[in-house]
Amino acid sequence: MTKSLTLRLIPALMMMGFAGVASASGFALQNQSGSANGNAFAGAAAAAEDGSTIFFNPAGMTYLPKGHTISLSGTILNRSIKFKNAGTNLTALNGAGNTADGGDAGGTAFLPHGYWSWSVAPDVWFGVGIGPTFGNKTEYDKNFIGRNAGYFAEIEHININPSFAIKVNDMLSLGLGVNFTRAHVAFKQGFPNGTGNYLNVESDPVWGFGANVGAMFQISPSTRLGVSYRSGIDFDVEGKQKMGAAVALPAGALFRNQDVTADGYETPATLSFAVSQKLSDRWELLGDLTWTEWSVFEKLTLKTKNAGLVPAGTTITSLSYNFEDTWRIGLGANYQYNNAWKFRFGVAYDQSPVGKTADRTMTLPDSDRTWLSFGGKYSLSKQASVDFGYSHIFFDDAKAARAVTGTPQVVRGNWNNNRADILSVQYNQTF
């Protein structure tokens, strides 16, 4: 293996390390509300039923009761991700025995969120939300036929979102939030020299900053419109790559212990338009259209951090990812059965940012998806309630023809019948 090949392999590691299958398109998470889950998150930027409006549209705090509102939710996300080999060319670089489909690369994760809102003045609210916004984990077996293109990826984004809202008049409310996000990623890839070794890339925890703004328009007593924008966040990523075992190469030290930086890791901006329409005392319709600027995640440029085999700050390479902007559309309904019970229903269609089979990675077998959801709310008292929501997500079948950087191998295969199940419970308290 030449030094040139050595250097070309590293950016592939970093690129795929920022990916994982999530409940929303790309590597975004959609789990910020136990109540909105029952509606497939349709109309979340206009609903303003509880503290989770801090995330979806901070202007919605003006529709919460005076005083304090606390909403605490927990979500269980279970995913099934099964690859089927369809013509991957085997080479000596793959290693003996590394020919399996990789098992189920999904798994189960618990995702908590918390929100607090406080009416600090007659027409002014302050609030804060905490929870994950991007993340999840993808892990194939180590003998996965596509291991040299990546068999393990993990992302963790924790967002802290202090927010303000003002009620301008009976028709208009405005909101503003600041986002402090802590990101951490890890990735493992087979080492393509036939030894069965692997490479491990793990980032240092890094903070990024962004903002979100929103407005709500009470067009009539029965009609409310919401618009919400959340900025992208650009992260200055630093990390370390290590070798899973020793390797007899002149450049082995580069793999075993090398500090790196990556330019180009940016989460996308989103823009949502939502409506809440009451049809009667019992029925309410919800809808939304959301645009996500996934095209910002186009390429990653990897550089050396410290002097070693190459000078510090040397650009090793830039590698294209080619994400495309996406749209999500959701429709939902609420039915007020009696004073205690409200039932929720929803459906949504969410585009994938991956447009070509060559751009679909092993750790992000993303595809267009359809949501089917239901849930409910039970009022324990005038001040306390419990929400629950369940969503089943159907993924379109997906194909990959992913070249392993710096090698003659192309991983070809299919993901059929991938799915995800999301179960949420949320407790709300006002005082």
ZADOVO-229104 format. One record per atom (N, C-alpha, C): y, x, z. Coordinates in steps of 0.001 Angstrom, whole numbers, padded with zeros to 6 digits, always signed. Example, Ala and Ser with C-alpha at 12.3 -4.5 7.8 and 13.67 -1.06 7.14 Angstrom:
-005690+013190+007800
-004500+012300+007800
-003300+013200+007800
-002250+012850+007080
-001060+013670+007140
+000030+012900+007870
***
This chain:
-001199+000849+000000
+000000+000000+000000
+001237+000876+000000
+002123+000621-000898
+003318+001423-001044
+004400+000976-000089
+005386+001871+000101
+006532+001519+000920
+007278+000343+000321
+007351+000270-001022
+008031-000845-001675
+007375-002168-001328
+006040-002202-001349
+005337-003411-000980
+005592-003747+000476
+005573-002722+001323
+005856-002916+002740
+007177-003628+002957
+008212-003190+002269
+009534-003769+002451
+009634-005176+001875
+008908-005456+000819
+008981-006774+000212
+008275-007831+001032
+007326-007436+001872
+006585-008396+002668
+007400-008955+003824
+008302-008164+004370
+009016-008558+005578
+009852-009807+005386
+010651-009946+004331
+011452-011156+004203
+010630-012421+004102
+009431-012320+003534
+008582-013500+003474
+008232-013976+004868
+008000-013044+005767
+007717-013402+007149
+008873-014159+007776
+010051-013601+007657
+011208-014222+008259
+011494-015578+007650
+011369-015701+006346
+011656-016954+005682
+010754-018066+006188
+009464-017818+006237
+008549-018867+006622
+008559-019126+008109
+009024-018174+008871
+009088-018351+010302
+010076-019399+010747
+010977-019820+009891
+011953-020836+010257
+011523-022216+009817
+010277-022394+009523
+009819-023674+009006
+008700-024238+009853
+008639-025541+009909
+007560-026242+010569
+007611-027699+010169
+006517-028380+010235
+006497-029785+009885
+007075-030585+011032
+008029-031426+010752
+008718-032207+011763
+008671-033675+011387
+009208-034521+012276
+009149-035951+012019
+010156-036397+010972
+011260-035689+010796
+012193-035943+009712
+011956-034926+008611
+012692-035049+007499
+012467-034156+006377
+012838-032724+006744
+012299-031784+005944
+012556-030381+006225
+011946-029985+007548
+012700-029282+008368
+012224-028956+009706
+013096-029620+010766
+013703-030756+010438
+014481-031530+011392
+013570-032415+012225
+014039-032769+013414
+013362-033711+014282
+014105-035039+014283
+013376-036131+014355
+013952-037467+014470
+013255-038143+015643
+013800-037918+016837
+013148-038433+018041
+014136-038572+019190
+015413-038714+018878
+016455-038619+019884
+016667-039891+020687
+015884-040943+020427
+016090-042205+021121
+014796-042995+021200
+014439-043434+022397
+013283-044290+022551
+013516-045685+022023
+014766-046145+022043
+015079-047465+021510
+015124-047447+019986
+015832-046478+019382
+015963-046414+017928
+014641-046149+017232
+013678-045535+017915
+012364-045302+017319
+011712-046612+016899
+011924-047695+017675
+011353-048989+017320
+011911-049578+016048
+013082-049093+015610
+013710-049544+014361
+013583-048520+013249
+012721-047518+013385
+012644-046398+012432
+013991-045709+012313
+014782-045759+013391
+016110-045170+013478
+017094-045771+012480
+016783-046952+011960
+017697-047657+011066
+018928-048133+011843
+020104-047885+011278
+021336-048356+011880
+021712-047692+013185
+021124-046527+013501
+021375-045889+014791
+022843-045514+014978
+023567-045240+013886
+024976-044864+013982
+025891-046061+014189
+025314-047279+014270
+026111-048472+014507
+025608-049301+015683
+024395-049019+016191
+023772-049863+017203
+024470-049768+018563
+024637-048560+019089
+025359-048319+020348
+024824-049169+021491
+023504-049143+021705
+022893-049927+022772
+022759-049168+024086
+022702-047845+024021
+022458-047056+025211
+023050-045668+025035
+022746-044761+025971
+023358-043438+025951
+023032-042597+024741
+021942-042907+024011
+021578-042107+022844
+022601-042197+021723
+023542-043138+021804
+024608-043185+020803
+025431-041899+020803
+025394-041129+021882
+026093-039844+021931
+025633-038946+020790
+024347-038966+020472
+023826-038158+019376
+024134-038782+018021
+023892-040080+017861
+023985-040713+016552
+025414-041027+016133
+026257-041398+017080
+027662-041684+016813
+028385-041769+018140
+029111-040721+018538
+029745-040722+019863
+030754-041849+020054
+031303-042399+018968
+032233-043525+019098
+031565-044721+019760
+030247-044801+019682
+029522-045914+020271
+029593-045976+021777
+030016-044906+022441
+030154-044959+023899
+031124-046053+024338
+032088-046414+023481
+033058-047447+023849
+032425-048823+023938
+031192-048994+023452
+030482-050271+023542
+029532-050318+024741
+029449-049232+025491
+028621-049206+026685
+029386-049802+027865
+028679-050255+028896
+029359-050833+030063
+030300-049823+030730
+031340-050342+031355
+032241-049484+032133
+031472-048846+033297
+031895-047648+033666
+031192-046894+034688
+030303-045840+034061
+029107-045681+034597
+028172-044661+034150
+026969-045291+033452
+026517-044639+032410
+025284-045013+031721
+024407-043773+031589
+023162-043885+032016
+022190-042801+031891
+020997-043300+031086
+020585-042519+030094
+019390-042808+029300
+018517-041570+029265
+017264-041719+029679
+016301-040627+029704
+015090-041035+028881
+014733-040224+027894
+013620-040569+027020
+012628-039422+026900
+011398-039788+026631
+010346-038827+026340
+009557-039298+025132
+009284-038390+024214
+008591-038715+022971
+007366-037829+022813
+006253-038447+022486
+005041-037717+022124
+004904-037769+020609
+004877-036606+019993
+004758-036472+018542
+003412-035841+018219
+002587-036553+017482
+001293-036048+017055
+001249-036005+015536
+000847-034852+014975
+000829-034669+013526
-000536-034186+013059
-000947-034631+011891
-002160-034149+011252
-001776-033487+009939
-002124-032196+009783
-001768-031402+008612
-003018-030669+008149
-003642-031138+007084
-004897-030573+006622
-004770-030117+005173
-005001-028826+004964
-004932-028193+003653
-006310-028209+002997
-006346-028424+001670
-007574-028339+000890
-007371-027344-000232
-008119-026269-000203
-007995-025241-001232
-008297-025793-002606
-007492-025388-003602
-007674-025856-004975
-007373-024738-005956
-008129-023654-005851
-008012-022590-006842
-007273-021353-006399
-007149-021120-005095
-006534-019880-004626
-007346-018687-005105
-006688-017723-005735
-007393-016532-006203
-007624-015579-005041
-008866-015208-004837
-009225-014298-003761
-009095-012865-004230
-008530-012032-003410
-008406-010612-003682
-008897-009845-002473
-009088-008548-002653
-009497-007705-001533
-008467-007726-000412
-007219-008034-000757
-006160-008063+000237
-006303-009231+001203
-007086-010250+000834
-007240-011405+001704
-008111-011106+002910
-009036-010193+002774
-009925-009854+003876
-011199-010671+003859
-012304-010064+004174
-013584-010746+004165
-013614-011884+005170
-014117-013044+004722
-014274-014187+005615
-013054-015061+005779
-011919-014644+005237
-010698-015432+005381
-010553-016397+004205
-011451-017361+004145
-011514-018264+003005
-011541-019737+003417
-011341-020059+004687
-011442-021431+005166
-010168-022218+004860
-010282-023556+004897
-009128-024422+004664
-008145-024420+005825
-008544-023907+006965
-007604-023712+008063
-007599-024760+009145
-008427-025804+008998
-008477-026841+010016
-007224-027711+010018
-006987-028379+011134
-005812-029231+011298
-004683-028397+011886
-003634-028169+011085
-002514-027322+011509
-001469-028082+012312
-001692-029362+012535
-000750-030147+013321
-000962-029958+014802
-000790-031014+015545
-000939-030934+016989
-000036-031936+017665
+000080-031803+018969
+000834-032737+019786
+001930-032007+020545
+003097-032599+020583
+004230-032020+021294
+004926-033106+022098
+005533-032713+023220
+006335-033610+024044
+007800-033222+023900
+008651-034209+023605
+010051-033952+023299
+010935-034809+024208
+011605-034210+025191
+012468-034973+026096
+013924-034981+025643
+014642-036039+026008
+016074-036144+025770
+016738-036809+026968
+017993-036435+027214
+018756-037051+028274
+020209-037244+027874
+020801-038385+028293
+022176-038710+027956
+022883-039300+029183
+024161-038967+029330
+025009-039526+030381
+026380-039831+029800
+026858-041049+030024
+028167-041480+029563
+028962-042014+030751
+030287-041773+030735
+031163-042171+031837
+032510-042621+031278
+032922-043827+031655
+034233-044329+031241
+035290-043764+032192
+035931-042689+031771
+036865-041974+032637
+038221-042659+032714
+038534-043541+031770
+039774-044311+031731
+039462-045628+031027
+040369-046628+031076
+040061-047929+030475
+039561-047864+029034
+040080-046936+028221
+039692-046858+026816
+039207-045466+026414
+038750-044676+027394
+038305-043316+027129
+036961-043087+027806
+036009-042498+027062
+034687-042194+027585
+034387-040713+027392
+033637-040171+028327
+033087-038826+028225
+031589-038915+028385
+030859-038085+027631
+029413-038082+027742
+028828-036740+027356
+027552-036573+027627
+026836-035364+027234
+025378-035726+026954
+024824-035126+025911
+023428-035305+025563
+022728-033959+025474
+021459-033918+025827
+020653-032696+025777
+019289-033035+025191
+018832-032233+024229
+017510-032431+023660
+017309-031620+022397
+016084-031572+021873
+015791-030824+020646
+016265-031561+019397
+016709-030810+018401
+017162-031374+017132
+016365-030850+015938
+015898-029629+015994
+015020-029054+014986
+013854-028398+015712
+012674-028385+015071
+011558-027727+015718
+010201-028183+015247
+009259-027896+016049
+007846-028195+015901
+007019-026956+015596
+005754-027164+015501
+004801-026074+015441
+003742-026365+014383
+003412-025348+013601
+002348-025425+012606
+001402-024256+012843
+000085-024534+012973
-000863-023464+013289
-002213-023731+012635
-002559-022924+011643
-003875-022950+011032
-004806-021970+011764
-006105-022101+011476
-007057-021128+011987
-006771-019752+011388
-007153-018693+012113
-006863-017336+011651
-007602-016965+010377
-008703-017655+010074
-009440-017363+008834
-008983-018242+007673
-007803-018822+007768
-007202-019654+006738
-007061-018882+005430
-007440-019497+004317
-007368-018827+003023
-005933-018480+002650
-004978-019210+003175
-003568-018929+002906
-002888-018145+004011
-003666-017445+004847
-003111-016753+006013
-002073-015705+005630
-002225-015076+004459
-001257-014060+004046
+000083-014653+003642
+000131-015956+003475
+001402-016655+003249
+001918-017317+004521
+001199-017128+005635
+001609-017667+006915
+000609-018652+007468
+000202-018464+008753
-000709-019411+009377
-000183-019947+010715
+000948-019452+011190
+001530-019927+012438
+003050-019873+012336
+003705-020974+012713
+005159-021015+012782
+005577-021936+013912
+006581-021520+014649
+007090-022324+015752
+008602-022225+015799
+009247-023362+015904
+010704-023441+016007
+011070-024226+017246
+012085-023764+017963
+012624-024497+019099
+014143-024482+019012
+014752-025657+018880
+016198-025826+018923
+016538-026781+020059
+017295-026328+021038
+017753-027177+022124
+019264-027334+021991
+019726-028595+021921
+021127-028892+021668
+021780-029513+022896
+022948-028994+023268
+023783-029554+024327
+025033-030097+023659
+025325-031394+023883
+026306-032113+023065
+027328-032863+023927
+028325-032175+024538
+029406-032894+025226
+030266-033641+024219
+030672-034874+024574
+031334-035755+023618
+032420-036581+024286
+033404-037006+023473
+034469-037901+023900
+034551-039071+022934
+035018-040214+023446
+035239-041388+022610
+036474-042119+023101
+037178-042748+022180
+038360-043527+022505
+038312-044847+021746
+038632-045917+022444
+038750-047225+021820
+040191-047410+021396
+040453-047298+020102
+041808-047383+019582
+042334-048807+019701
+041516-049765+019300
+041823-051180+019449
+040510-051952+019361
+040588-053263+019281
+039374-054075+019278
+038532-053876+018020
+039097-053271+016995
+038379-053081+015739
+037892-051652+015524
+038545-050672+016123
+038278-049272+015792
+038015-048435+017037
+036934-047653+016985
+036617-046646+018005
+036319-045327+017313
+036724-044223+017958
+036526-042887+017406
+035806-042016+018425
+035009-041068+017921
+034277-040173+018803
+034231-038761+018261
+034122-037798+019170
+034068-036376+018824
+033127-035679+019786
+032265-034808+019252
+031361-034034+020073
+031308-032582+019638
+030928-031714+020567
+030712-030303+020311
+029246-030000+020575
+028623-029208+019694
+027208-028903+019804
+026988-027423+020099
+026320-027155+021197
+025893-025822+021561
+024375-025796+021425
+023866-025026+020473
+022443-025061+020143
+021801-023693+020353
+020707-023685+021100
+019913-022488+021342
+018680-022536+020452
+018486-021506+019632
+017385-021455+018684
+016446-020303+019003
+015166-020547+018814
+014137-019518+018961
+013028-019817+017971
+012563-018806+017238
+011516-018990+016243
+010473-017893+016359
+009250-018207+015944
+008159-017238+015905
+007277-017536+014703
+006640-016509+014177
+005841-016651+012976
+004751-015590+012942
+003569-015982+012410
+002476-015042+012213
+001927-015193+010801
+001602-014057+010214
+001085-013984+008857
-000025-012956+008806
-001075-013239+008021
-002097-012242+007803
-001523-011019+007126
-002017-009853+007484
-001562-008605+006874
-002407-008344+005637
-001797-008406+004442
-002589-008377+003211
-003065-006985+002804
-003984-006442+003564
-004618-005186+003167
-006124-005229+003397
-006647-006455+003661
-008074-006622+003828
-008613-006253+005188
-007762-005921+006154
-008232-005484+007464
-008407-006614+008452
-007842-007769+008195
-007849-008854+009157
-006737-008775+010178
-005865-007773+010062
-004727-007665+010945
-003698-008761+010637
-002734-008896+011507
-001683-009874+011277
-000343-009310+011728
+000716-009896+011198
+002073-009549+011558
+002690-010680+012361
+003432-010334+013383
+004069-011290+014275
+005572-011059+014258
+006339-012081+013916
+007796-012022+013933
+008294-013018+014962
+009122-012553+015871
+009683-013432+016889
+011152-013105+017074
+011980-014141+017057
+013411-013944+017211
+013809-013901+018673
+014918-013249+018932
+015553-013382+020233
+016225-014746+020309
+016332-015343+021493
+017098-016589+021603
+018533-016374+021140
+019039-017286+020324
+020378-017139+019756
+021090-018481+019846
+022414-018437+020096
+023220-019645+020200
+024064-019828+018945
+024195-021080+018526
+025077-021452+017445
+025916-022650+017850
+027021-022883+017140
+027976-023904+017542
+028368-024767+016341
+028515-026072+016611
+028929-027015+015585
+029649-028190+016206
+029858-029237+015415
+030591-030404+015890
+030020-031660+015237
+030272-032805+015878
+029952-034091+015275
+031087-035066+015553
+031380-035908+014584
+032445-036899+014697
+031898-038234+014222
+032504-039313+014712
+032059-040630+014300
+033128-041682+014489
+032941-042793+013820
+033839-043937+013942
+033016-045208+013863
+033454-046227+014585
+032855-047551+014501
+033934-048577+014217
+033600-049513+013349
+034528-050551+012919
+033915-051919+013228
+034527-052662+014121
+034081-054013+014445
+034767-054963+013483
+034137-055180+012343
+034739-055972+011278
+034909-057428+011703
+033946-057934+012439
+033966-059300+012948
+033103-059329+014200
+033071-060427+014945
+032213-060465+016129
+030747-060204+015830
+030316-060429+014598
+028900-060261+014251
+028618-059046+013386
+029632-058330+012918
+029442-057227+011976
+030095-055953+012493
+029296-054893+012571
+029795-053594+013004
+029335-052533+012016
+030270-051674+011598
+029973-050554+010717
+030137-049251+011483
+029300-048284+011152
+029391-046972+011767
+029292-045879+010722
+030056-044826+010905
+029963-043638+010067
+029953-042426+010992
+029064-041481+010718
+028895-040334+011591
+028619-039089+010770
+029266-038004+011145
+029062-036713+010479
+028702-035667+011525
+027661-034916+011248
+027237-033807+012106
+027233-032534+011272
+027964-031533+011711
+028085-030296+010948
+026800-029484+011008
+026639-028622+010014
+025587-027632+010082
+025955-026525+011061
+024979-025707+011399
+025194-024589+012313
+024597-023342+011688
+025393-022296+011613
+024978-021007+011071
+024606-020083+012223
+023393-019552+012197
+022902-018703+013271
+022850-017242+012834
+023309-016348+013701
+023162-014905+013500
+021849-014475+014155
+020805-014400+013351
+019462-014215+013871
+019112-012735+013972
+018577-012358+015111
+018011-011041+015321
+016619-011213+015911
+015749-010284+015584
+014402-010390+016103
+013626-009104+015965
+012339-009198+016222
+011457-008047+016179
+010158-008462+015509
+009650-007606+014675
+008341-007809+014089
+007377-006771+014640
+006152-007224+014878
+005136-006349+015438
+003839-006522+014672
+002999-005511+014753
+001687-005538+014150
+000689-006027+015160
-000226-006921+014731
-001232-007420+015632
-002227-006366+016062
-002440-005374+015269
-003313-004252+015583
-002820-003034+014812
-003283-001863+015231
-002850-000636+014565
-003309-000627+013113
-002551+000006+012271
-002900+000108+010861
-002624+001539+010399
-003585+002098+009692
-003484+003478+009245
-002674+003551+007962
-001366+003422+008099
-000455+003526+006978
+000705+004437+007357
+001228+005191+006395
+002411+005997+006713
+003567+005150+007229
+003666+003928+006740
+004746+003045+007166
+004327+002110+008291
+003226+002414+008980
+002722+001537+010014
+003729+001256+011113
+004558+002230+011467
+005544+002036+012522
+006537+000935+012182
+006816+000780+010902
+007739-000266+010478
+007198-001642+010828
+005896-001818+010728
+005279-003093+011036
+005090-003290+012531
+004772-002216+013236
+004446-002354+014644
+005675-002621+015504
+006796-002119+015163
+007959-002258+016032
+009230-002017+015227
+009770-003094+014658
+010946-002985+013818
+011930-004092+014167
+013149-003713+014549
+014209-004681+014791
+014850-005076+013461
+015052-006400+013257
+015592-006904+012007
+016652-007954+012286
+017505-008190+011305
+018452-009295+011307
+018254-010094+010037
+018602-011376+010098
+018442-012251+008941
+019714-013041+008710
+020248-012969+007504
+021391-013778+007094
+020906-014960+006260
+021527-016102+006473
+021186-017256+005659
+020453-018352+006386
+020221-018194+007710
+019577-019261+008453
+020638-020234+008938
+020683-021406+008339
+021702-022409+008637
+021062-023787+008637
+021307-024565+009664
+020852-025941+009683
+021817-026817+008891
+021342-027926+008340
+022172-028703+007417
+023129-029652+008116
+024204-029983+007430
+025093-031062+007843
+024476-032398+007443
+024838-033467+008172
+024378-034809+007849
+025554-035778+007852
+025465-036797+007023
+026471-037854+006951
+025741-039186+006891
+026034-040079+007848
+025339-041351+007942
+026312-042519+007850
+025900-043556+007125
+026602-044834+007058
+025645-045905+007589
+026112-046693+008555
+025221-047646+009207
+025910-048988+009394
+025089-050040+009536
+025603-051384+009741
+024717-052111+010736
+025347-052911+011582
+024669-053818+012490
+025211-055212+012229
+024326-056140+011876
+024742-057490+011490
+023960-058517+012310
+024656-059272+013156
+024018-060351+013890
+023926-061587+013017
+022716-062136+012914
+022485-063342+012141
+022540-064597+012998
+022192-064409+014275
+022188-065513+015225
+022172-064926+016630
+022029-065785+017616
+021931-065294+018981
+020659-064487+019209
+019672-064674+018352
+018383-063999+018537
+018142-062863+017542
+018614-062969+016319
+018280-062002+015275
+019453-061087+014944
+019128-059813+014742
+020090-058792+014328
+019440-057909+013269
+020165-057630+012179
+019706-056724+011142
+020432-055395+011247
+019714-054305+010933
+020252-052951+010996
+019930-052230+009697
+020824-051377+009275
+020577-050577+008089
+021385-049296+008107
+020891-048279+007393
+021656-047034+007299
+021239-046248+006069
+022136-045395+005644
+021915-044442+004561
+022424-043095+005045
+021547-042076+005030
+021893-040767+005558
+021664-039690+004505
+022679-038867+004312
+022611-037704+003421
+022487-036445+004264
+021598-035536+003854
+021396-034271+004547
+021580-033118+003574
+022415-032176+003941
+022763-031057+003066
+021751-029921+003183
+020499-030188+002827
+019474-029167+002925
+019681-028005+001960
+020521-028187+000938
+020737-027114-000037
+021371-025874+000577
+021927-025965+001794
+022480-024765+002434
+021377-023776+002776
+020141-024273+002913
+019020-023403+003209
+018409-022946+001894
+019105-021998+001259
+018744-021567-000082
+017998-020249-000096
+018480-019260+000626
+017827-017964+000668
+018100-017291+002000
+017240-016382+002350
+017410-015550+003525
+017507-014094+003101
+018464-013403+003656
+018636-011984+003380
+018283-011207+004639
+017325-010330+004526
+016843-009550+005659
+017411-008145+005628
+017889-007679+006780
+018450-006340+006897
+017844-005623+008097
+017792-004301+008013
+017376-003504+009155
+018491-003462+010186
+018115-003535+011441
+019097-003497+012511
+019366-002066+012968
+018313-001272+013023
+018432+000102+013492
+017945+001070+012425
+018433+002286+012503
+017988+003334+011583
+016527+003655+011831
+015770+003786+010774
+014361+004117+010849
+013923+004709+009539
+012963+004066+008873
+012554+004500+007558
+013666+004309+006542
+014553+003354+006825
+015743+003129+006009
+016934+003038+006946
+018159+003265+006470
+019329+003212+007337
+019564+001821+007925
+020214+001780+009079
+020589+000507+009680
+021518-000263+008762
+021328-001576+008679
+022144-002416+007827
+021718-002455+006388
+020611-001806+006054
+020116-001814+004688
+019572-003195+004329
+020027-003747+003233
+019483-005004+002745
+018111-004744+002145
+017116-005317+002761
+015758-005130+002260
+015532-005985+001030
+015876-007247+001139
+015764-008139-000005
+016359-009494+000337
+016597-010321-000649
+016961-011719-000496
+015885-012557-001162
+015500-013602-000479
+014406-014412-000985
+014840-015871-001037
+014663-016510-002173
+015086-017888-002367
+014132-018862-001704
+014673-019925-001165
+013898-021002-000575
+014039-022301-001365
+015231-022516-001927
+015467-023586-002894
+015319-024999-002334
+015777-025218-001114
+015838-026576-000599
+016866-027389-001371
+016635-028694-001467
+017534-029623-002141
+018081-030637-001152
+019294-031151-001418
+019864-032205-000588
+018973-033446-000640
+018984-034218+000452
+018101-035375+000542
+018851-036616+001013
+018190-037771+000806
+018684-039064+001286
+017596-039746+002107
+018033-040469+003104
+017155-041297+003921
+017744-042694+003999
+016914-043730+003797
+017361-045105+003913
+016468-045835+004901
+017077-046595+005796
+016324-047310+006815
+016798-048746+006958
+015862-049651+007230
+016140-051059+007476
+015401-051487+008737
+016080-052230+009592
+015461-052655+010837
+015929-054032+011254
+015256-054580+012258
+015600-055895+012786
+015281-055933+014272
+016089-056676+015027
+015864-056934+016440
+015739-058434+016663
+014827-058806+017558
+014645-060214+017908
+014718-060359+019423
+015712-061111+019906
+015877-061373+021331
+014987-062546+021714
+013810-062234+022258
+012829-063262+022567
+013278-064137+023740
+013745-063503+024810
+014301-064209+025959
+015250-063258+026682
+015666-063624+027872
+016626-062785+028590
+016051-061419+028948
+014760-061328+029060
+014132-060078+029485
+013659-059220+028321
+013179-059828+027260
+012505-059092+026191
+013287-059115+024879
+013377-057952+024253
+013866-057793+022888
+012814-056999+022109
+012492-057457+020899
+011516-056773+020060
+012208-056160+018845
+011671-055021+018405
+012295-054249+017330
+011283-053976+016213
+011790-053872+014975
+010974-053576+013806
+011791-052681+012874
+011099-051853+012094
+011836-050996+011180
+010963-050359+010118
+011586-049990+009021
+010956-049260+007928
+011988-048289+007367
+011537-047127+006906
+012453-046133+006358
+011746-045298+005306
+012538-044766+004375
+012042-043829+003362
+012882-042569+003447
+012210-041416+003561
+012874-040133+003816
+012440-039126+002766
+013400-038610+002001
+013107-037620+000970
+012825-036248+001573
+011996-035480+000898
+011737-034097+001259
+012686-033174+000509
+013147-032069+001129
+013991-031104+000419
+013210-030159-000486
+011874-030188-000414
+011042-029310-001233
+010795-029985-002570
+011304-029377-003653
+011212-030008-004954
+010100-029504-005853
+009611-028264-005632
+008640-027653-006511
+007448-027143-005711
+006283-027144-006358
+005079-026660-005696
+005193-025187-005316
+005917-024396-006116
+006078-022977-005825
+006952-022737-004598
+007782-023721-004230
+008660-023582-003069
+008047-024143-001796
+006910-024807-001896
+006276-025400-000712
+005450-024335-000009
+005761-024082+001259
+005089-023037+002017
+003931-023597+002816
+003082-022704+003319
+001954-023109+004137
+002418-023717+005458
+003463-023182+006018
+003954-023668+007296
+004930-024816+007162
+005280-025205+005943
+006114-026376+005704
+005590-027151+004494
+004435-027815+004630
+003908-028618+003519
+004615-029963+003450
+005920-029907+003292
+006765-031084+003390
+006654-031937+002139
+006790-033270+002304
+006771-034201+001180
+007538-035455+001579
+007855-036295+000590
+008500-037567+000877
+007634-038375+001843
+008288-039199+002685
+007538-039933+003702
+008098-041329+003904
+007233-042213+004396
+007596-043593+004700
+007286-043884+006161
+008253-044516+006842
+008128-044886+008251
+007821-046365+008391
+006911-046709+009290
+006703-048070+009761
+006783-048051+011283
+007643-048918+011850
+007942-048815+013276
+008017-050183+013940
+007739-050206+015233
+007987-051377+016049
+008228-050907+017483
+008841-051772+018268
+009120-051420+019653
+009706-052598+020399
+010236-052324+021565
+010798-053387+022372
+011629-052860+023521
+012300-053783+024172
+013125-053491+025338
+012844-054531+026405
+012619-054065+027633
+012413-054965+028761
+013499-054703+029797
+014249-055733+030120
+015326-055627+031098
+014766-055827+032495
+014824-054779+033298
+014368-054853+034676
+015377-055586+035558
+016652-055426+035214
+017755-056065+035913
+018966-056009+035006
+020127-056445+035502
+021330-056343+034708
+021735-054885+034488
+021302-053978+035354
+021693-052576+035268
+020595-051657+034754
+019373-052106+034633
+018266-051218+034284
+017382-051844+033216
+016892-051022+032321
+015991-051482+031260
+015083-050343+030833
+013973-050706+030172
+013016-049749+029628
+012809-050069+028149
+012927-049061+027298
+012650-049181+025875
+011369-048446+025528
+010667-048956+024543
+009541-048236+023980
+009574-048396+022464
+009053-047394+021766
+009016-047437+020315
+007852-046640+019778
+007281-047131+018686
+006183-046436+018020
+006444-046402+016525
+006244-045242+015920
+006377-045075+014476
+005153-044368+013918
+004675-044864+012795
+003649-044172+012018
+004295-043719+010717
+004113-042442+010396
+004739-041856+009218
+003665-041486+008209
+003790-042024+007000
+002895-041712+005894
+003565-040660+005011
+002900-039543+004792
+003413-038497+003915
+002797-038633+002527
+003614-038499+001493
+003070-038428+000144
+002195-037183+000008
+001184-037269-000856
+000357-036094-001117
+001220-034971-001667
+000893-033743-001295
+001694-032585-001684
+000795-031492-002239
+001346-030689-003145
+000639-029566-003738
+001449-028287-003529
+000746-027169-003541
+001396-025870-003424
+000782-024891-004414
+001629-024028-004948
+001199-022870-005726
+002101-021726-005272
+001845-021234-004066
+002742-020311-003384
+002272-018876-003536
+003101-018059-004168
+002785-016650-004334
+002962-015915-003017
+002025-015049-002685
+002139-014183-001522
+002970-012977-001926
+004130-012836-001321
+005090-011816-001722
+004472-010431-001743
+004642-009745-002872
+004190-008368-002995
+002720-008197-003282
+001995-009292-003539
+000565-009236-003819
+000262-010080-005044
-000945-009930-005625
-001312-010776-006775
-001846-012144-006380
-001910-012459-005084
-002494-013720-004655
-001503-014869-004770
-001993-016019-005263
-001255-017276-005272
-002099-018302-004531
-001553-018865-003449
-002260-019866-002664
-002043-021224-003310
-003136-021817-003777
-003084-023120-004439
-003904-024115-003639
-003335-025280-003423
-004064-026290-002680
-003271-027567-002525
-003868-028515-001784
-003291-029838-001615
-003278-030227-000143
-002318-031053+000220
-002296-031746+001500
-002337-033237+001202
-003437-033876+001551
-003612-035301+001321
-003714-036034+002656
-003045-037162+002715
-003121-038016+003895
-002577-037357+005160
-001600-036473+005005
-000882-036006+006185
-000191-037190+006855
-000098-037148+008182
+000539-038254+008884
+001116-037750+010186
+001970-038593+010769
+002537-038314+012080
+002659-039625+012841
+002468-039553+014149
+002632-040696+015027
+003613-040322+016131
+004567-041207+016378
+005621-040953+017350
+005656-042095+018353
+005455-041789+019623
+005502-042771+020700
+006590-042365+021682
+007524-043280+021938
+008671-042981+022786
+008805-044001+023901
+009270-043532+025057
+009625-044384+026182
+010979-043924+026691
+011850-044873+027026
+013202-044544+027465
+013609-045450+028627
+014218-044852+029634
+014750-045592+030777
+016273-045541+030736
+016906-046704+030908
+018358-046824+030898
+018857-047386+032224
+019930-046803+032744
+020501-047247+034013
+022022-047202+033921
+022668-048265+034329
+024121-048298+034436
+024513-048494+035896
+025654-047926+036281
+026128-048088+037656
+027620-047765+037732
***
